[in-house]
Amino acid sequence: MEQPTVGILHPGSMGAAVAACAATNAVAVLWCETGRSTASVERAARFGLTPVATLSDLLDRSDIVISLCPPAAAEDLARDVAAHRFAGVYVEANAINPERAQRIAALLAPDATVVDGGVVGSPPVGRKTPTLYLSGPADATARIEALFTDTAVQTSVLGTEVGKASALKLSYASFQKTSRVLVALAVGMAREHGVDQELIEVASRRTDSYLSEPQYVAKTAARAWRWGPELEEAADALVAAGLPPEMLRAAASTLARWHEVKDDGELTLTDALDRLVQP
């Protein structure tokens, strides 16, 4: 199989790292620099991605396009790609609900072949090895498996139905991210009564308790701008399945209080908890 040219939309912390892994088995990995932030430019350069001036340039040259962006932008981005009649493999790897993944597949048909994707794990830097779950046409998922062979991104094919990978991603995210929000609420409540250290001590007796890791609350706050919309997508998936979405919507509402500290690596536990308290 010939090495493909890959386009990444857009190189955020996860997208840039995943794209860099794809470069192992690709002729080049392209990204569109027009309208992107200085941080995106620096990140793309750090990961060795090749800039192009316009989305049209990227789509004309790419055999495979990987979409990794905030959930709210996924459909608009796919609509822009569809307008250019992109005819390669489009990997919809955003944290969106299965119904949206299927709508995007319909939007891009019949020109493009859509592979549903879901990344579980941290960006593939250092020794981290996330898994990219895939579902969709067998020949297309095989191409994506080949793209990430011998890289830090592991792949797992769930079948041929678009939506399966998104369902797995959101099922996992529902627990993982909501549980982190509950930690913040529990520690915040305990702090108000002066028993936060005691709470952590109680939780530390259980090695599988997130409550024993309150330092992660600050990281949760810094990621809230991404996690909140993801939980809203998961809540929509619960509704579609006839299940109650209120728990996830409440967690998303809590995350919204941290929206202004986007990617703040200097945030402390105290700062994060203070921001949860209504003035």
N, C-alpha and C positions, 0 to 999 in steps of 0.2 A: 504494500500500500504506500503510495507516494506521500511524502510529508506535506501537510496542508499549511496554508496561511491562515492565521487565527486573528479575529478581532475581539477585543474586550470592551464591553459597555457596562460600567466605566471602572477605572482602576482605583477603587477605594481600598481600604486595608485588606479586605478579603479578596476582592477582584484582582488587584495587582499581584498579590502573592500566588493566587491560583494561575493567573496568566503567565507568571514567570516559570511555573512548573510546566505549563503547556509548551513553553518555548523549547523544552528539551526535545520534543518530537515534532516541532513545527519549523517551517522555513523562516517564519517571522511571526511576531505577535504585535498587532497594530492597535493603536488607540487614537481617538479623535480628541485633539487638544483644544479645539475651539470652544470658548465659553467655560472652560474648566478652571478651577482654582489653582493658585500657586502651589498649594499642598499637593494637588493631584499631579501637577507637572513634575514636582520634585520626586514624588513617589514613583511615578512611571519611569523616570530616569534611573532611579535607584534600582528598580527591578529589571532594567534593560529593555523596556518596551519601546516600540518604534512609533513615533508620532506621525499622524497624517492630519491634513488641514480640515477635512470635512467628513461628515458621516458617509456621504456618497463615495469618497475615496476609500474609506474603510470597507464598505460593503462591496464595492466593485472588485477589491483585491482579495477579500476573505472567502475561504471555503467553509469555515466554521466561525460562527459568532457566539460568544458567551455573554449573556446578560446577567450582571451581578450589580444591582442597584437597590436603593431603598424601595420597599414594597409598593409604596404609593405611586412610584414612577414607572412601574413595570409595564403597564398596558400602554401608556403614552409612548414609551420607548419602542415597544413592539409595533405600535401603529406607525411610527416614523420609519421603522425598518420595512414594514409592509409597503409603504408608499414608494419605496425604492425598488420594489419587486425583487428583493434578495432571494436567491435561489439555492442557497447552500443549506447547511445544518445550523439551526438556531437553538442554542441551549438556554432554555428559560430556567435559570438557576436561582431565582429570587425566592424569598420566603413569602409566598403567596398561597392562597387556598386553592384546592384542586379545580374548582369551577373557573377561577380566573386563569389558571394554566390552560384549561381546555378552551376558553375563549381566545386566548392568545394563539393557540394552535390553529383555531379556525380563522383567526384574523390573518395569519401568515400563509395559510393554504390558498391555492395549491402550489405556490412558488417554492416556499421553503419547507424543509422537513424539521418539525419541532421535536426536540427531546426535552422532557420534563426533568429538572434537576433539583437537588436539595443538598446543600453542604452542611454536614454535621461535624462540629469541632471547630477549633481555632484556626486562624490563617496558617498556612503551611510554611512557617518560618522557624528557624532553629531546628528542634527535633519534633515539632508538632506535625501530625499526619492525619488531617481531616479526611472524612469519607464523602465523596460525591456520589450520592444515590441517583440513579438514572431510571427513567421509564419512557418508552416510546418505541418506534419502529426498530426492529432488531439490527438492521444494517447500520442505522444511524448511531444507536447506542454502542455498537461495536467500534465505530470510528472514534467515539469519545473515550472509550476504554483504551484504545491504542494511543490516543493523544496523551494520556497520563500514565502510560506504562513506565515503570522504573522511576517514578517521581514520588514526592512526598504526599501527593493527592492519591488516595486509594479510591477505587471505583467499585460500585456494586449495582448490578442491574436488577430491578424489581419486576420487570415484565414489559409488555408492549403498550400498556394503557397509560396515556398521558394523564397525570393527576396523582399517580401512586407515589412518586418521589416527593411531590409537594405535601401529600398527606402525611408521609412519614416524618418529614422535616417539621411540620407544624405540630404533630403529635408530641414529638420530643421537645420542641421549643415550649409547648404549653406547660409542661412540667418544669423543665429546667429554668425557664425565665420567670415564671410565676413564683416558684419556690424562692428565688432570690429576692423578689419583691416582698414576700412574706417575711423573710429574714429582716429586711429593713423595718417593716412595721412592728415586728416583735421586739427588736432591739430598741426601736424608738419608744415604744410603750414602756419597756422596762427602764429605760433611761429616765423617763419622766418621773418614775417612782424611786430612782436611785438603786435599782437592782439589776442593772445591765450586766455588770461583771458576774453576778451570781447566775444570771440566765446563761451566760456563755459557759460558765463552769458546769452547770447542769447539762448543757448540750454537748460539752466536750467529752462527757462520759459515753456518748454515742458517736462512734467514729464516722458514721454515715450521715451526720446531721449538718446541714448548711448553717445552722445556728452557731456551730463552733467555729465558723469562718466569717465573722462579721466584717472583717477587713475587706471582704469582697463587695460589700454594699457600695463603696465608693466607685468600684469598677462598674457595678450595675448602673449607678447614676450616670456615669460618663457614656454608657452605651444606651441609655434610655431612648434617645432619639431614634435608634434603629429598632430596639426591642418593642417599644410601644406599638408602632404600626404592625409589627410582626404578630403580636398578640391579638390585635384587631382582626387580622387576616385569619388567625386560628379561631377566633370567636365566630367569624362568619362560617368557617368550616363546621363548627359545632352546630350552628343553627341549621345548616344544610343536612346535617346528620340527625336532626331532631333532638339534639342535646342542649342543655342550658348554657348560654354563653356568658352569664353575668359575672362569674368568677374571673374570666380572662379580661372582660371589659373593665372590671374594677382594677385589676392589676395594671392595665394600660393607662387608666386614669391616674393611678399613682405614679407611674413612670412619667406622665406628662409634666409633673411638678419638677422634674429634673431636666426638662428639655433645654434649658439655657446653659447647661454645663456640658454640652456636646464635646465628647472626646477630651475632657479635661483630665490629663494624667496627673495633675497635682492635687486633685480633690481628696480631702481626708474623710474619714468616717464621720467625724463630728459635723463637717460642712454638709455632707450628704444628708444626714439625719435632720439637721437644722432646716434644710430646704424642703423637707416634707411637711413641716409645721406651717399651717395657714397663719398669716399675719392677723 
